Amino acid sequence: MKPFTVPTSDQAPDAAKPAFYRFTKLTGKMPNLYATIGYSANALNSYLAYVNEQVRGTFHAKEREAIYLMVSQFNGCEYCLASHTQSAIKNGWTEEETLSLRDGAHPDKKWQVIYRVIKSVIENKGQVSDDLLDEFYALGYHEAAIIDLMVLINVMSFTNYTYRLIRVPIDFPLAKDIA
């Protein structure tokens, strides 16, 4: 495989440079995975717009981070597990909670059900049993929530699969393995 190198802001296409600038201003760096996605300014900019719109969805930031961790665990993405463990902790989860979320062992039934829905979506190519959907709706969610959850699974799967394809260096502290 031809190796991917992580481009610097100077090496990025002009249309991707504003994203490099925003990330660096907000976080102090441009994460390697996003920088490499930036080889295609179209991919980076449309991905970021898609992600940014999800703040208006059913799930708030802390919940989105939990979902991202679960999806990344199922998809086997070390990069996103590292990145989103840090983000989850910044959004109020403890490191121990991030591990229990990834393992489907969080004590809150809500997270057990969401874990099983995500698992079914990923393992069954989108299919979820009616009984499991009924459990999801019994948590107080409605149709918009299941669609928003599908979007979050999609968003995270894109970066998961991209990392697994290009294998850039992980520039976050590695996430602990689940037992």
C-alpha positions in Angstrom: 0.0 0.0 0.0 1.2 3.5 -0.8 1.6 5.1 2.6 -0.4 8.2 3.5 1.6 11.1 5.0 -0.1 13.6 7.2 -0.2 16.9 5.3 0.6 20.2 7.0 -1.6 23.2 6.5 0.8 24.4 3.9 0.4 21.2 2.0 -3.4 21.1 2.2 -5.6 22.2 -0.7 -6.6 25.8 -0.4 -10.2 24.9 0.2 -9.2 22.7 3.2 -7.1 25.4 4.9 -9.9 27.1 6.7 -10.7 23.8 8.5 -7.0 23.4 9.4 -7.1 26.9 10.8 -10.3 26.3 12.9 -9.0 23.1 14.4 -5.7 24.6 15.3 -7.3 27.6 16.8 -9.9 25.5 18.8 -7.7 22.6 19.9 -4.1 23.7 19.3 -3.6 21.2 16.5 -5.0 19.7 13.4 -5.7 16.0 14.2 -3.8 13.7 11.9 -6.9 11.9 10.7 -8.7 15.1 9.7 -5.6 16.5 8.2 -5.3 13.4 6.0 -9.0 13.5 5.1 -8.1 17.1 4.0 -6.3 15.7 0.9 -9.9 16.0 -0.4 -11.1 19.4 0.7 -14.6 18.3 -0.5 -14.6 15.3 1.8 -13.2 17.2 4.8 -15.5 20.2 4.5 -18.7 18.2 3.8 -17.9 15.8 6.6 -17.4 18.7 9.1 -20.6 20.4 7.9 -22.5 17.1 8.4 -21.0 16.6 11.9 -21.6 20.2 12.9 -25.3 19.9 12.0 -25.7 17.0 14.5 -25.5 19.4 17.5 -29.2 20.2 16.6 -30.2 16.6 16.8 -31.6 14.4 19.6 -28.3 13.7 21.3 -26.3 16.3 23.2 -22.5 16.4 23.2 -21.9 14.0 26.1 -24.4 11.5 24.6 -22.8 11.8 21.1 -19.4 11.0 22.6 -20.8 7.8 24.2 -22.3 6.8 20.8 -19.0 7.6 19.0 -17.1 5.4 21.5 -19.5 2.5 21.0 -19.4 2.7 17.2 -15.6 3.0 17.2 -15.3 -0.1 19.5 -17.5 -2.1 17.1 -15.6 -0.9 14.1 -12.2 -1.5 15.7 -10.8 2.0 15.3 -7.9 2.7 17.7 -7.6 6.3 16.4 -11.2 7.3 17.2 -11.2 5.4 20.5 -8.2 7.5 21.5 -9.7 10.7 20.3 -13.2 10.2 21.6 -12.1 8.9 24.9 -10.4 12.3 25.4 -13.5 14.1 24.2 -15.8 12.0 26.3 -13.8 12.8 29.4 -14.0 16.5 28.5 -17.7 16.2 28.2 -18.2 14.6 31.6 -17.7 10.9 31.4 -15.0 9.2 33.5 -12.4 7.0 31.9 -14.1 4.0 33.7 -17.4 5.0 32.2 -15.9 5.2 28.7 -14.8 1.6 29.1 -18.2 0.4 30.3 -19.9 2.2 27.5 -17.6 0.5 24.9 -18.2 -2.9 26.5 -22.0 -2.5 26.7 -21.8 -2.8 30.5 -22.8 0.7 31.6 -25.3 0.3 34.4 -27.9 2.7 32.9 -30.4 0.7 30.9 -30.5 3.5 28.3 -26.9 2.9 27.4 -27.4 -0.8 27.3 -30.2 -0.5 24.8 -28.4 2.1 22.7 -25.4 -0.2 22.7 -27.5 -3.1 21.4 -29.1 -1.0 18.7 -25.7 0.2 17.5 -24.4 -3.4 17.6 -27.3 -4.6 15.5 -27.0 -1.8 13.0 -23.3 -2.5 12.5 -23.5 -6.3 12.5 -26.7 -6.6 10.6 -26.2 -3.9 8.0 -28.8 -1.6 9.4 -31.4 -4.1 10.6 -32.7 -3.9 14.1 -35.4 -6.2 15.5 -38.8 -4.8 16.2 -38.4 -5.8 19.9 -35.1 -3.9 20.2 -36.7 -0.8 18.5 -39.6 -1.1 21.0 -37.1 -1.0 23.8 -35.4 2.1 22.3 -38.8 3.8 22.0 -39.7 2.8 25.6 -36.8 4.9 26.7 -38.8 8.0 25.5 -37.2 8.3 22.1 -39.2 8.8 18.9 -38.6 8.4 15.2 -36.3 11.4 15.0 -34.0 9.9 17.6 -33.5 6.6 15.7 -32.7 8.6 12.5 -30.3 10.8 14.5 -28.7 7.7 15.9 -28.2 6.3 12.4 -26.5 9.6 11.4 -24.1 9.4 14.3 -23.3 5.8 13.4 -22.7 6.9 9.9 -20.5 9.9 10.9 -18.3 7.8 13.1 -18.1 4.9 10.7 -16.7 7.2 8.1 -13.7 8.2 10.3 -13.4 4.7 11.6 -13.1 3.2 8.2 -10.9 6.0 6.9 -8.4 5.4 9.7 -8.4 1.7 9.1 -7.6 2.4 5.5 -4.9 5.0 5.8 -3.5 4.2 9.3 -2.0 7.6 10.1 -0.1 8.0 13.4 -2.5 8.3 16.4 -1.9 11.7 18.0 -4.0 11.2 21.1 -3.2 9.1 24.2 -4.3 5.6 23.4 -7.6 4.4 24.9 -7.4 1.5 27.4 -8.4 -1.9 26.2 -11.7 -3.2 27.5 -11.5 -6.3 29.6 
